[in-house]
Amino acid sequence: GDILDNYLRTDGVWLLTRNKQSYQTNNEKECAEKCEAERSFICRAFLFTRKKLQCLTLAENAKMTVTFASVDTVLYEKRIYLLECKRGIGRDYRGTEAKTQRGIPCQKWAEKIPHKPNYTPEKYPNAGLEENYCRNPDEDERGPWCYTTDPAIRYGYCNIPDCGDQCMQCNGEDYHGEVSRTESGLECQRWDAQEPHIHGFTMKHYPEKDLKKNYCRNPDGELQPWCFTTSPTKRWEYCRIPRCTTRPPVSGPGSQCLSGKGEDYRGRVAVTESGNACQHWNTQFPHKHGWIPDKYPCKGLEENYCRNPDGEKRPWCYTTNDSVRWEYCTILPCEGREQGITGMSNVPIHIPLTEECYHGKGQSYRGTTSITASGKKCQAWNSMFPHKHEKTPDRFPDADLRENYCRNPDNDNSPWCFTTDPSTLWEYCNLKRCDDHTPQ
């Protein structure tokens, strides 16, 4: 594979570090090769500047030092040094855990007090024996260990979670693991804390989302689990959680018919209730959309079959008719279930949850966009953090003020929302107006 696949890329970031080497290279791959070949220190990351074509190999990554913005710079961090779980027996574990299961601090591998070590950086230069981090230089079946700072206890095993227990299915909406660091290594903020970032994702507002401690979660249907960070300069970030190697549980036998809202429907109906053929999910013509099969691997977005990936009233699809963006499909109900479903074909069609544009002033907009025009996340309508307001679902029952979706309850110029940025009360949303005049 590509050498850069072993690195996490972050654009526009500079690391403050003293232990570095400078090289002149033509591109990022050449810089990565310099990092791999570095002998002055253990290279955990490198910086590459596009204009100067300068390459800096670094002994530290973003977990270990200060970062700040730098427009022309790209930071690449070795993934192995960001991973805080072990694969197998942890032979390649390079995380920063430095105490035993009993909580005893580890002795530095290069020191000889209180214990004279058999495993040293000089004898085992490729074992990652740096500082006092837990390692497994002798391939012990019980996993990473270290010499301890207790004279009475020579060594102890470390409590390193197994990466297999920390994986996610689909988009991680059901992830309940204990990863609590972001992709760049920042520690997560506790969900029940409002510092350094004020937010509305609390157990009170999202009781079913398992917002425990500071563990990474996906309460709002993002591409993968995330968290607010403990860095005042970085509000939130995705977490690096490997995808499970085992397949997710398959849908039950009722998935060939309509049960409930049909979210588990996996049948092959591919025509809408008015007779329009469905557009293939992996195409963007005639309608552009965000429901891309590769991004949502567990939503059953195969071929052009009717599906319900977003919790709509029932399965639907984009149509091949360029003047009709989407429509519901007619799916036969499962026998003996949801008796009232057969009459749902008479339900009037509103603008769908997946709609990416609005008509008029957007008072009828019912999409799921929750990002403002400047890229800020929307505050939940039933939340008073960080902004207190009167635009609540109770006061505006017809405005569909659900979750933190963009809406226009007060006849403003277009859909808007309160933001999760304490310094910005509200903003218009990142939505375009639909073209009401379709060219003939």
C-alpha positions in Angstrom: 0.0 0.0 0.0 0.8 3.7 0.0 3.4 4.7 2.6 1.2 7.5 3.6 -1.6 5.1 4.6 0.4 4.6 7.8 0.0 8.2 8.8 -2.9 10.5 9.9 -3.0 13.7 7.8 -4.0 17.0 9.3 -3.9 20.2 7.1 -2.9 23.6 8.4 -1.2 22.5 11.6 2.3 23.1 13.0 3.9 21.3 15.9 6.1 23.0 18.5 9.0 20.6 18.9 12.7 20.8 19.6 13.8 17.4 18.5 13.5 17.5 14.7 15.5 17.1 11.4 15.1 19.2 8.3 15.3 17.8 4.7 14.6 19.1 1.2 12.0 16.8 -0.5 9.8 17.0 -3.5 6.6 15.6 -2.0 5.0 14.1 1.1 5.9 10.5 0.1 9.6 11.4 0.1 9.2 13.1 3.4 7.5 9.9 4.8 10.5 7.9 3.6 12.8 10.3 5.5 10.7 9.7 8.6 10.9 5.9 8.2 14.7 6.1 7.8 15.3 8.5 10.7 18.0 7.4 13.0 18.6 10.5 15.2 15.4 9.7 17.1 12.1 7.8 16.9 10.2 9.6 14.2 6.5 9.8 15.2 5.4 12.5 12.7 6.6 14.9 10.0 5.7 18.3 8.7 5.7 19.2 5.0 5.4 22.7 3.6 4.2 22.9 0.1 5.7 26.2 -1.0 9.2 25.6 0.4 9.1 21.8 -0.2 10.6 21.5 3.2 10.3 18.3 5.3 10.7 18.2 9.0 10.8 14.8 10.8 9.6 15.0 14.4 10.2 13.0 17.5 6.8 14.2 18.9 3.2 14.1 17.7 0.1 16.2 18.6 -0.4 14.0 21.7 2.9 15.2 23.2 3.2 18.8 22.4 1.6 22.1 21.4 0.0 22.7 18.0 -1.0 25.9 16.3 -2.3 26.9 12.9 0.0 27.2 9.8 -1.7 27.6 6.5 0.8 26.1 4.1 1.7 23.1 6.3 0.5 19.5 6.4 1.1 17.3 9.5 1.4 13.6 9.1 1.4 11.5 12.3 2.3 7.8 12.4 -0.9 6.0 13.3 0.8 3.4 15.4 1.8 6.1 17.9 -1.7 7.4 18.2 -3.3 4.0 18.8 -4.2 3.5 22.5 -5.3 -0.2 22.2 -3.3 -3.3 21.5 -3.6 -5.7 18.5 -3.1 -9.3 19.5 -0.4 -9.6 22.3 0.6 -5.9 21.8 4.0 -6.6 20.2 3.6 -3.4 18.2 1.9 -1.3 20.9 3.4 2.2 21.0 0.9 4.0 23.2 1.7 6.1 26.2 0.2 4.0 29.1 2.9 4.1 31.8 1.5 2.3 34.9 0.6 -1.3 35.7 -2.9 -2.8 36.2 -2.4 -2.1 39.9 -1.6 1.6 39.3 2.1 1.4 40.0 4.1 3.8 37.8 6.5 2.2 35.4 10.3 2.5 35.6 12.1 4.0 32.6 13.5 1.4 30.3 16.9 3.1 30.2 17.2 3.3 34.0 18.7 0.7 36.4 17.0 1.7 39.6 15.1 0.2 41.4 15.4 -2.7 39.0 18.2 -3.7 36.7 16.4 -4.5 33.4 17.1 -7.4 31.0 15.3 -5.4 28.3 16.9 -2.1 27.4 16.7 0.3 24.4 20.3 -0.6 23.5 19.6 -4.3 23.4 16.2 -4.0 21.7 16.3 -0.9 19.5 13.2 -1.9 17.5 11.0 -2.6 20.5 9.9 0.9 21.2 11.5 1.0 24.7 11.2 4.7 25.3 10.5 6.6 28.4 8.5 4.4 30.8 5.8 3.4 28.4 4.3 -0.2 28.6 5.7 -2.4 25.9 6.1 -6.1 25.0 9.7 -6.7 23.9 9.6 -10.4 24.7 6.3 -11.1 23.1 4.7 -12.1 26.4 1.3 -13.8 25.8 -0.3 -11.6 28.5 0.5 -8.4 26.6 2.5 -5.2 27.3 4.2 -4.8 30.7 6.9 -2.7 32.4 9.4 -2.7 35.2 7.8 -0.9 38.2 9.1 1.9 40.4 8.2 -0.2 43.5 11.4 -1.9 44.7 9.3 -4.9 46.0 7.6 -5.5 42.6 10.0 -6.1 39.7 7.4 -5.9 36.9 3.7 -5.7 36.2 1.3 -6.1 33.3 -0.5 -3.0 31.9 -4.2 -2.5 31.3 -4.2 -1.9 27.6 -7.6 -2.4 25.9 -7.8 -4.8 23.0 -8.5 -3.1 19.6 -10.9 -5.9 18.9 -13.1 -4.7 21.8 -12.8 -1.1 20.6 -14.1 -1.5 17.1 -17.3 -0.1 15.5 -19.9 -1.5 13.3 -21.4 0.7 10.5 -21.0 4.4 11.5 -20.5 3.7 15.1 -24.0 4.8 16.2 -24.1 1.7 18.5 -20.5 2.0 19.6 -20.2 1.7 23.4 -16.4 1.3 23.8 -14.1 3.3 26.0 -11.9 5.1 23.4 -11.5 8.7 24.8 -9.0 10.3 22.5 -9.5 11.9 19.1 -7.8 11.1 15.8 -5.0 13.6 16.6 -4.6 12.3 20.1 -6.5 15.0 22.0 -8.2 13.9 25.2 -12.0 14.0 25.1 -14.0 16.4 27.2 -16.6 14.7 29.6 -20.1 14.8 28.2 -21.4 16.1 31.5 -18.9 19.0 31.5 -19.4 22.4 29.9 -15.7 23.3 29.9 -13.8 24.2 27.8 -16.7 23.8 25.4 -20.4 24.5 26.1 -22.7 22.1 24.4 -26.1 20.5 24.4 -25.1 16.8 24.1 -26.1 15.7 27.7 -27.6 12.6 29.1 -30.7 14.6 29.8 -31.2 15.6 26.2 -29.9 12.3 24.7 -30.7 9.6 27.4 -30.5 6.7 24.9 -27.1 7.7 23.4 -24.9 6.3 26.3 -23.0 9.6 26.8 -20.8 8.2 29.6 -17.7 9.9 31.0 -15.6 11.2 28.1 -16.0 8.2 25.8 -16.3 8.7 22.0 -19.9 8.4 20.8 -22.0 9.2 17.7 -25.2 10.7 19.1 -26.1 12.7 16.0 -25.6 10.4 13.0 -22.1 11.7 12.1 -19.9 9.5 9.8 -18.2 8.0 12.9 -17.9 8.5 16.7 -16.5 11.8 17.9 -16.2 14.0 21.1 -15.6 17.5 22.2 -11.9 17.9 23.1 -10.2 19.2 26.2 -8.2 21.7 23.9 -9.8 25.2 24.0 -8.7 25.7 20.4 -10.3 22.5 19.0 -14.0 22.2 19.7 -14.6 18.7 18.5 -12.9 15.9 16.4 -13.6 12.4 15.2 -12.1 9.5 17.1 -10.0 6.8 15.5 -11.9 3.6 16.1 -11.2 0.7 13.8 -14.0 -0.9 11.9 -14.9 -4.3 13.1 -13.7 -7.2 11.0 -16.8 -9.2 11.7 -19.9 -8.4 9.7 -22.7 -6.6 11.6 -25.8 -8.7 12.5 -28.0 -9.2 9.4 -31.6 -8.0 9.4 -34.3 -10.4 10.5 -36.7 -12.2 8.2 -39.2 -9.3 8.2 -36.8 -7.2 6.2 -38.4 -8.2 2.9 -41.6 -6.5 3.9 -42.6 -3.3 5.8 -42.3 -3.4 9.5 -42.5 -0.2 11.5 -40.9 2.6 9.5 -39.1 0.0 7.3 -35.6 1.0 8.5 -34.6 -2.7 8.2 -36.3 -3.2 4.8 -33.9 -4.9 2.4 -36.3 -5.9 -0.4 -35.9 -5.1 -4.1 -38.7 -2.7 -4.8 -37.2 0.1 -6.9 -40.1 2.2 -8.0 -41.9 5.0 -6.2 -45.7 5.0 -5.4 -46.3 7.3 -8.3 -44.4 5.0 -10.7 -41.1 6.8 -11.0 -38.0 4.6 -11.2 -35.5 5.0 -8.4 -32.1 6.5 -8.9 -29.1 4.4 -8.0 -27.7 5.3 -4.5 -24.1 5.3 -5.8 -24.9 7.9 -8.5 -25.4 11.7 -8.3 -27.6 12.1 -11.3 -30.1 13.5 -11.8 -30.1 14.4 -8.1 -27.0 15.1 -5.9 -27.2 13.7 -2.4 -25.2 12.7 0.6 -26.5 9.1 1.1 -23.3 7.5 -0.4 -23.2 3.7 0.1 -19.5 3.7 1.1 -20.1 6.2 3.8 -23.1 4.4 5.3 -22.2 0.7 4.9 -25.0 -0.6 7.1 -28.0 1.2 5.6 -28.5 -1.3 2.8 -28.0 1.3 0.0 -27.8 -1.3 -2.8 -28.6 -0.7 -6.4 -31.6 1.6 -6.6 -33.8 -0.3 -4.0 -36.1 1.7 -1.8 -34.6 2.2 1.7 -35.1 4.3 4.8 -31.6 5.3 6.0 -32.7 8.4 7.9 -35.8 7.5 9.9 -38.4 8.8 7.5 -42.0 7.6 7.7 -41.3 4.6 5.4 -38.9 3.6 2.7 -38.2 6.0 -0.2 -35.7 6.8 -2.9 -34.5 9.5 -5.2 -36.1 9.3 -8.5 -34.8 9.3 -12.1 -37.3 12.0 -12.9 -35.2 15.3 -12.7 -38.3 17.3 -11.6 -39.2 14.9 -8.7 -36.3 14.7 -6.2 -37.6 11.9 -4.1 -40.8 9.9 -3.3 -42.0 7.2 -0.9 -42.3 3.7 -2.1 -45.2 1.3 -1.8 -43.9 -1.7 0.3 -46.3 -4.5 1.3 -46.6 -4.7 5.1 -45.5 -7.7 7.0 -48.5 -9.9 7.9 -49.9 -9.3 11.4 -47.8 -6.2 12.0 -48.6 -2.5 12.0 -52.1 -2.8 10.7 -52.4 0.9 9.8 -49.5 0.9 7.4 -51.5 0.0 4.4 -53.3 3.3 4.4 -50.1 5.3 4.5 -50.1 5.9 0.8 -52.6 8.7 1.4 -50.1 10.6 3.6 -49.3 13.9 1.9 -45.7 14.1 0.8 -43.7 16.9 2.5 -40.2 18.0 1.8 -38.1 15.0 3.0 -35.6 14.6 5.7 -32.9 14.2 3.1 -33.8 17.5 1.3 -30.7 19.6 0.7 -32.5 22.8 -0.5 -35.5 24.8 0.6 -38.5 26.4 -1.1 -39.5 30.0 -0.5 -38.2 31.0 2.9 -37.8 27.4 4.0 -40.6 27.3 6.5 -41.5 23.9 5.1 -37.9 22.6 5.2 -37.7 19.3 7.0 -34.2 18.2 6.1 -31.5 17.0 8.5 -28.8 19.7 7.8 -27.5 20.9 11.1 -24.5 23.0 10.1 -24.5 26.8 9.6 -23.2 28.7 6.7 -19.8 29.3 8.5 -19.5 25.6 9.5 -20.7 25.8 13.1 -22.8 23.0 14.6 -26.4 23.7 15.5 -27.6 23.7 19.1 -30.5 21.4 19.8 -33.8 23.2 19.9 -34.8 21.7 23.2 -31.4 22.7 24.7 -30.6 25.9 26.6 -26.8 25.5 26.2 -24.9 27.5 25.2 -27.8 29.9 24.4 -31.0 30.4 26.2 -33.9 31.0 23.8 -37.7 30.8 23.4 -37.8 28.9 20.1 -38.7 25.6 21.7 -40.7 22.7 20.3 -43.4 23.4 22.8 -43.9 27.0 21.7 -43.7 26.2 18.0 -45.4 22.8 17.7 -45.9 23.1 13.9 -42.2 24.1 13.1 -40.8 20.5 13.5 -38.1 21.7 15.9 -36.5 18.3 16.2 -32.9 17.5 17.3 -30.6 20.3 16.1 -31.9 20.4 12.5 -32.1 23.7 10.6 -35.6 25.2 10.6 -37.4 28.5 10.1 -40.0 28.8 12.9 -40.3 32.6 12.8 -40.6 33.5 9.1 -37.0 34.6 8.7 -35.4 34.8 5.3 -34.2 31.1 5.3 -33.6 28.2 7.6 -31.4 28.9 10.6 -30.4 27.6 14.0 -28.8 28.6 17.3 -25.1 27.6 17.2 -23.0 25.5 19.7 -20.4 28.3 19.6 -20.9 30.4 22.8 -19.8 33.5 20.9 -22.3 33.2 18.1 -26.0 33.1 19.0 -27.4 32.0 15.7 -26.6 31.8 11.9 -28.4 30.9 8.7 -27.7 27.3 7.6 -25.6 25.9 4.9 -28.5 25.4 2.5 -29.3 26.5 -1.0 -32.7 27.6 -2.3 -34.3 25.0 -4.6 -34.7 26.0 -8.2 -38.4 26.5 -8.4 -38.3 27.0 -12.2 -37.1 23.8 -13.8 -35.9 24.5 -17.3 -37.9 22.8 -20.0 
